[in-house]
Structure formats: C-alpha cells, structure tokens
Amino acid sequence: MGGKLPVRRMDTEFVERQRQHWQEADPAHFAWQTESYSGALEARLLGDIRAEPGQRLLEIGCGEGGNLFNLRRLPAIRFGVDFSRKKAQFARRASQALTAVADAARLPFSDDAFDFVLIRDVLHHVPDPAGVIAEAHRVLARGGRLVVIEPNARSPLILLQAALVPAERGVLRSTAAALRQRLVDAHLDVVAEDHQWPLPIERVLLNPRFGVPALGRRAFVKLAFAAVEQAARHLLPRATWGYLRFEALKPRQGAGA
C-alpha cells in the first residue's frame, strides 16, 4: 500500500504540469506549424497520408489544429479532439475541421467510427499512453489505419528540449521499442516504422517560444538547414534521428476485434 501512494502523487503532478503548460491556445505555434519553411517540414513529417472521399479522419490531441490544417488537401472528413477547450475552439476556426473537447483516453465516439487516426506528439504528454492507443483501436474501423509520430528519446536535440522544458520530460520514455510494443499490446498490426528528421535543429532555431521563426523566411537559412540535414543523414545513426513514425492497422478480424 505504501508503494502505491508515490506513484499516484507522481501521476497527479505529471498531469497538472501538462495541463498548465498546454491549456492555452497558441496562435504562434499554429503559424509555426503551417507557414513558411517550418510549415513545409511539419507537413512532410506527416508523411504520405492518403484518404478516400468521405472517409473519416480523427486526430487525437489536435492542439491548435496545425496537423489538421496541413491535411486539408485530403478528401476526408477531418475531426480533432483536445483536452483544452481553447485549443479545440482555435483548431476549429483555423483548420476548418470538426473539433471537440475530450480526454484522449475516453473518446466521445462510437466503436469503429473512423477510417484513420493520427496521434502526433501526444503520447509522451499523457499518464496512460496504453489507454490512448486502446481508445484509438476502439474507434478505428476494421482495417483502419493508425499513424503515431513521437519524438525519439535517443535524439540529442530531443533530450535537450526535455532538459529545457519540464512539460516535455515524458519524452524520456519515448523509444522505438516501447512504442512498437504498445501497438502490439493493443492488438494492432504494425505495417511500417521509421526514424525521421535526422537533426531537427529547425525545431529549436525556428521555435516561436525560444527561437526566431522569421529566420525560416530567409533563403540562405533554408539552404543551411538543408545542408545540415543532408550531412546528418550520412553521419548520424538512424537510431538517434529526431522522430519515430509508426503505422499500424486494426485487424479485420481476430484478436482485439
């Protein structure tokens, strides 16, 4: 009994830190995700996501709607949820997607409601990542696709971010092996996994909180970033690249169905 109390206290502190840090809408962050050079990189990180007309796409933890905005090219019906009412309202206006306020581990949707679910930069901010993935599995239709994108705990720059920003320290549990296992435990079939963005220095230098976003509009800066990325692709072990990207399918039948 004595061993459980500190865990509950740690969880409470973790959740409170996350809510305080992320509850306000941040227009500058939305602009960073959608405009200029950094916006193009953010869109690229989403990968080649496809959808058929009329399909339903849900982003869990949509924030200000930057990802939903970058996916507006799709013919899908886009939905987003976030714990922050202010962020969800901003996302609805900014991305023209349908949004709702909801706990990522208790979604207000019926089983098999979506053809596609995106979870981007969310799992290291929640106390129960397995619960969030289980909810993604529940709301996915049979044969539906889940894409999970998370910072990589083995990246030096991601570790630096965690050191500078207390609300980012959950990333220390974000490894490829741990993420893969969570998907397998949720009875999802992993069909693709990759390490992306070798050395994401742009996320530091162009960050609206502690960088200079305007640098992304200068041609010589873009060339410098491209040169750094090209060099990093050859020099850095792939295991230390900045982001993890997994794709998984909900089985059409069998375990977990």
JOLIN-V792983 format. One line per field, one symbol per residue. ss: DSSP state (a for helix, b for strand, c for the rest). burial: I if it has 24 or more other ideal C-beta (glycine too) atoms within 12 Angstrom, else O. A space follows every 50 residues. Layout:
ss: ???
burial: ???
This chain:
ss: caaaaaaaaaaaaaaaaaaaaaccccaaaaaaaacaaaaaaaaaaccccc cccccbbbbbcccccaaaaaccccccbbbbbbccaaaaaaaaaaaccbbb bcbccbcccccccbbbbbbbccaaacccaaaaaaaaaaabbbbbbbbbbb bccccaaaaaaaaacaaaaaaaaccaaaaaaaaaaccbbbbbbbbbcccc caaaacccccccaaaaacaaaaaaaaaaaaaaaaaccaaaccbbbbbbbb ccccccc
burial: OOOOOOOOOOOOOIIOOIOOIIOOIIOIIIIIIIIIIIIOIIIOIIIOIO IOOOIIIIIIIIIIIIIIIIIIOIOIIIIIIIIIOOIIOIIIOIIOIIII IIOIIOIOIOOOIIIIIIIIIIIIIIIOIIOIIIIIIIIIIOOIIIIIII IIIIIIIIOOIIOOIOIIIIIOIIIIOIIIOIIOOIIIIIOOIIIIIIII IIIIIIIIOOOOIOIIOOOOIOOOIOOIIOOIOOOIOOOIIIIIIIIIII IOOOOIO
